[in-house]
Amino acid sequence: MITVTVTDITTETASVKRFSLRRSNGAPFASYAAGAHVDVTGPGGITRQYSLCGPPHRTDSYQIAVKREDCSRGGSAALHDQVAVGDELTISEPRNLFALAPEADTHVLVAAGIGITPLLSMAYQLSTDGVPYRLHYFASRREQAAFVRVLEDEGFASSVEFHFGIDRSEQPDVLESILAGAEPGAHVYSCGPKEFMQRVVEVATRSLPDDQVHIEHFQPLEPTTHEGGEFEVELDTGEVFAIPSGRSIVEVLGDAGIDVDTSCREGICGTCVLTVLDGVPDHRDNCLTRKEKESGDQIATCVSRAKTARLVLEL
């Protein structure tokens, strides 16, 4: 984990604040690929994942934007209410489960609400690299949309289209108009409420292959469950553990004193992913891509189980 100091807090909307962070020791950050996120541990020790939303090439400062959730479990509320300029937080190194596809001919970015954060980082990257893209930003009202003034800047304006005040029932038709003419080599990226992303996927995959449509999750699509038949996990050390129904691989290994790095414990962030040396995983996560799941050589150990009697994992 990295200790950082909050150097600026900007109110983007009534419910969204942008936090600028610098390393407390004065050292530069590593650059990161657009779409990356970090774990942020705030007041009270609560850790949540937030997308980096600034220019990826900047190494002097990282930026995150936090929406205060009405049903906050303590993470967003603590950052909004208890953090001030000059305070210290701890963050992880950036991780990227939502990267731009280098083979894409063009990129279509579709954001809703606070889902703009990883897509803003992508817009910075694509603009800097001179790669063609189009960013579509949905929000209930203009005043509820973060970063509007940034996106209206001449550096972005020609590639950005705002969609404010569109009723949910009308969204599929608008998405159809946006995505129907997508080039065969286009890749689509979406972040926002899960229902919105499901609509994007439904429309986009009518004309594009599944692996050209990418979505970013910050909550599980389905409730997390560890139910299922018992199976065994063998580690590359030779140790074998029984994983009963109702318990995760991470929990059982933790009880044995074997710590696997975790953060969300909901199959979203990818922190707990281990390599599968043998056996077939029963994937229940939202962090691995479809291709990664099909390859069967990785598993999110906080939620996923096994289709075979034994999995062999590399720590």
Stockholm file with secondary structure:
# STOCKHOLM 1.0

chainA/1-315         MITVTVTDITTETASVKRFSLRRSNGAPFASYAAGAHVDVTGPGGITRQYSLCGPPHRTDSYQIAVKREDCSRGGSAALHDQVAVGDELTISEPRNLFALAPEADTHVLVAAGIGITPLLSMAYQLSTDGVPYRLHYFASRREQAAFVRVLEDEGFASSVEFHFGIDRSEQPDVLESILAGAEPGAHVYSCGPKEFMQRVVEVATRSLPDDQVHIEHFQPLEPTTHEGGEFEVELDTGEVFAIPSGRSIVEVLGDAGIDVDTSCREGICGTCVLTVLDGVPDHRDNCLTRKEKESGDQIATCVSRAKTARLVLEL
#=GR chainA/1-315 SS CEEEEEEEEEECSSSEEEEEEEETTSCCCCCCCTTCEEEEECGGGCEEEEEBCSCTTCCSCEEEEEECCTTCCSHHHHHHHHCCTTCEEEECCCBCSSCCCTTCSEEEEEEEGGGHHHHHHHHHHHHHHTCCEEEEEEESSGGGCTTHHHHTSTTTGGGEEEEESCCGGGHHHHHHHHHTTCCTTEEEEEESCHHHHHHHHHHHTTTSCGGGEEEECSSCSSCCCCCSCCEEEEETTSCEEEECTTCCHHHHHHHTTCCCCCSSSSSSSCTTEEEEEESCEECCCSSSCHHHHHHTCEEETTTCEESSSEEEEEC
#=GC SS_cons         CEEEEEEEEEECSSSEEEEEEEETTSCCCCCCCTTCEEEEECGGGCEEEEEBCSCTTCCSCEEEEEECCTTCCSHHHHHHHHCCTTCEEEECCCBCSSCCCTTCSEEEEEEEGGGHHHHHHHHHHHHHHTCCEEEEEEESSGGGCTTHHHHTSTTTGGGEEEEESCCGGGHHHHHHHHHTTCCTTEEEEEESCHHHHHHHHHHHTTTSCGGGEEEECSSCSSCCCCCSCCEEEEETTSCEEEECTTCCHHHHHHHTTCCCCCSSSSSSSCTTEEEEEESCEECCCSSSCHHHHHHTCEEETTTCEESSSEEEEEC
//
